[in-house]
Amino acid sequence: MVTMPFGSAQADIGPKPSMDFTFEYVDLQPLTFLGWALIECEDNGCINGTPFEELGPQRFTCEKDACYSLVYGYAPYHQLMIDFSDGVTRQSNVFEKRAYNANYTVTVQTDGMQVNEGWGTPEWLVGGMMGFLLPAGMGFGL
């Protein structure tokens, strides 16, 4: 019989960092997304970037006019690649994530996309709220 000491298990109950992307079009009508990828990079040139892997609650998904990701932890740099209904695969600039829950505007042009971070929830605020909401000594794992 295997027993576990009381209080040694940790639940995955804490908030996860996220990215929300909204799209605006320059000199184009809104397009449909046919395929998408969030590329995670360790360098600011995104030389050896790899597509984000879905694992457990981690995901990157797109809908009609927006994309969303929820991840345990992000790489320092990112790049979007989206296949659009006009037959063009567009790649964004390499961008960083500053806010814990970051919001981006993606400007779609005929030859590419420009991602700019807007408002978001700072990490210190999320951490402060969790410390206030959780009983003392209750940990949460990532």
C-alpha positions in Angstrom: 0.0 0.0 0.0 1.4 3.4 -1.0 0.5 6.4 1.1 1.1 10.0 0.4 1.7 12.4 3.3 -1.2 14.9 3.7 -0.4 18.2 2.1 2.3 17.1 -0.2 0.3 17.1 -3.4 0.1 20.2 -5.5 -2.8 21.1 -7.8 -2.5 23.0 -11.0 -5.0 25.7 -9.9 -3.1 28.9 -10.6 -3.6 31.2 -13.6 -1.7 30.6 -16.8 -0.1 33.3 -18.9 -2.0 34.0 -22.1 -2.0 35.9 -25.4 -5.0 37.4 -27.2 -4.7 38.5 -30.8 -7.2 40.7 -32.6 -6.8 41.4 -36.3 -7.2 44.5 -38.5 -6.7 44.6 -42.2 -5.0 47.3 -44.3 -5.9 47.4 -48.0 -7.6 44.0 -47.6 -11.1 42.7 -46.8 -11.2 40.5 -43.7 -10.0 37.0 -44.5 -10.7 33.5 -43.2 -8.0 31.7 -41.2 -7.3 28.3 -42.8 -4.3 27.3 -40.6 -2.1 28.9 -38.0 1.0 28.5 -35.8 2.5 30.3 -33.0 6.3 30.0 -33.3 8.3 30.1 -30.1 11.9 31.4 -30.3 14.8 31.7 -27.9 16.5 34.4 -30.1 15.2 37.8 -31.3 15.7 36.7 -35.0 13.6 33.6 -34.5 16.3 31.6 -36.3 15.6 28.3 -34.7 11.9 28.8 -33.8 9.6 25.9 -33.2 5.8 25.7 -33.4 4.0 25.8 -30.1 3.0 22.3 -28.9 -0.4 21.7 -27.5 -0.1 19.8 -24.2 -2.8 19.4 -21.6 -4.5 22.8 -21.2 -1.8 24.5 -23.3 -3.2 25.6 -26.7 -3.0 28.1 -29.5 -6.2 28.4 -31.5 -7.8 30.8 -33.9 -11.4 31.5 -34.7 -13.2 33.9 -37.1 -11.3 37.1 -36.3 -9.1 36.3 -33.3 -6.4 34.0 -31.9 -5.7 32.9 -28.4 -3.0 31.0 -26.5 -2.7 29.7 -23.0 0.6 28.3 -22.0 2.5 27.2 -18.9 5.4 29.3 -20.0 6.4 31.1 -23.2 9.7 31.4 -24.9 11.2 35.0 -24.9 10.2 35.7 -28.5 7.3 34.8 -30.8 6.1 34.9 -34.4 2.7 34.2 -36.0 2.2 32.3 -39.2 -1.3 32.2 -40.7 -2.6 30.6 -43.9 -5.4 32.9 -45.1 -8.3 32.3 -47.5 -6.7 34.4 -50.2 -4.1 31.7 -50.6 -1.3 33.6 -48.9 0.6 32.4 -45.9 1.7 35.5 -43.9 4.4 35.7 -41.3 4.6 38.3 -38.6 7.4 40.3 -37.2 9.2 38.7 -34.2 7.6 40.0 -31.0 7.9 39.8 -27.2 5.4 39.3 -24.5 5.5 41.8 -21.6 2.2 41.4 -19.8 1.1 38.2 -18.0 -2.2 38.3 -20.0 -1.1 40.1 -23.1 -3.3 41.6 -25.8 -2.0 42.2 -29.3 -3.3 43.9 -32.4 -2.2 42.1 -35.6 -2.2 44.4 -38.7 -2.6 42.2 -41.8 -1.2 43.6 -45.0 -0.9 42.1 -48.5 2.7 41.0 -47.8 2.8 40.2 -44.1 1.6 40.9 -40.6 2.7 43.3 -37.9 2.1 42.3 -34.2 2.0 45.1 -31.6 1.3 44.4 -27.9 -1.3 46.6 -26.3 -2.7 46.6 -22.8 -2.6 43.5 -20.6 -2.5 42.3 -17.0 0.9 42.7 -15.4 2.5 39.6 -13.8 2.9 41.3 -10.4 -0.8 41.9 -10.2 -1.7 38.3 -11.1 0.8 37.0 -8.5 -0.5 39.5 -5.9 -4.1 38.4 -6.5 -3.3 34.7 -6.2 -1.4 35.3 -2.9 -4.5 37.2 -1.6 -7.0 34.6 -2.8 -5.2 31.4 -1.8 -5.1 30.2 1.9 -1.6 30.5 3.4 0.6 27.5 2.6 -1.5 26.3 -0.4 0.8 26.0 -3.3 0.1 25.6 -6.9 2.3 24.0 -9.5 3.0 24.8 -13.1 
